[in-house]
Amino acid sequence: MEEGKEKEVEEKQKGEEEKEEEKEEEEEEQQEQEEEEKEEWEMGGGLLRLDIAARFANMSNTAPHIITPAHSQE
């Protein structure tokens, strides 16, 4: 009887450890996905600024080399 109880306790502990590992993996995946989305958004924002600058250069009499993206201005 004691062996059966010990096996049950071990199985419960294994189950709890597996659940904790799954939670940790899910959290890591979520963090990675958020970081990727942030990087994509930042890159997209930079490209959008370049596109706007190019359109402005085409619409105005200003030389295109004078207009720079917002993130490169000092």
MITOR-98156 format. One record per residue (C-alpha): residue number from 1; residue in three letters; x, y, z. Coordinates in steps of 0.2 Angstrom, whole numbers. Layout:
// residues N
NODE    nr   rest    east   north      up
NODE   NUM    ala       X       Y       Z
...
This chain:
// residues 74
NODE    nr   rest    east   north      up
NODE     1    met       0       0       0
NODE     2    glu      14      12       4
NODE     3    glu      22       9     -13
NODE     4    gly       6      13     -22
NODE     5    lys       5      30     -12
NODE     6    glu      23      34     -16
NODE     7    lys      19      31     -35
NODE     8    glu       4      42     -34
NODE     9    val      14      56     -26
NODE    10    glu      28      54     -39
NODE    11    glu      15      55     -53
NODE    12    lys       7      70     -46
NODE    13    gln      24      79     -44
NODE    14    lys      29      74     -62
NODE    15    gly      12      81     -68
NODE    16    glu      15      97     -58
NODE    17    glu      32      99     -65
NODE    18    glu      26      96     -83
NODE    19    lys      13     109     -81
NODE    20    glu      26     122     -74
NODE    21    glu      37     118     -89
NODE    22    glu      23     120    -101
NODE    23    lys      18     137     -93
NODE    24    glu      37     143     -94
NODE    25    glu      38     137    -113
NODE    26    glu      22     147    -117
NODE    27    glu      28     162    -108
NODE    28    glu      44     161    -117
NODE    29    glu      35     159    -134
NODE    30    gln      24     174    -130
NODE    31    gln      39     185    -126
NODE    32    glu      48     180    -142
NODE    33    gln      32     184    -152
NODE    34    glu      30     201    -144
NODE    35    glu      48     205    -147
NODE    36    glu      46     200    -165
NODE    37    glu      31     211    -167
NODE    38    lys      39     225    -159
NODE    39    glu      54     224    -171
NODE    40    glu      43     222    -186
NODE    41    trp      33     238    -180
NODE    42    glu      49     248    -178
NODE    43    met      55     243    -195
NODE    44    gly      39     246    -203
NODE    45    gly      38     263    -195
NODE    46    gly      55     268    -202
NODE    47    leu      50     262    -219
NODE    48    leu      34     272    -218
NODE    49    arg      44     288    -213
NODE    50    leu      55     285    -228
NODE    51    asp      40     283    -240
NODE    52    ile      32     299    -233
NODE    53    ala      49     309    -235
NODE    54    ala      50     302    -253
NODE    55    arg      32     308    -257
NODE    56    phe      35     325    -249
NODE    57    ala      51     327    -260
NODE    58    asn      42     322    -276
NODE    59    met      28     335    -272
NODE    60    ser      39     350    -267
NODE    61    asn      53     359    -275
NODE    62    thr      65     353    -262
NODE    63    ala      79     342    -267
NODE    64    pro      77     324    -261
NODE    65    his      94     324    -252
NODE    66    ile      89     337    -240
NODE    67    ile      74     327    -233
NODE    68    thr      80     313    -221
NODE    69    pro      70     301    -211
NODE    70    ala      65     306    -194
NODE    71    his      75     293    -185
NODE    72    ser      92     299    -193
NODE    73    gln      90     317    -189
NODE    74    glu     102     323    -175
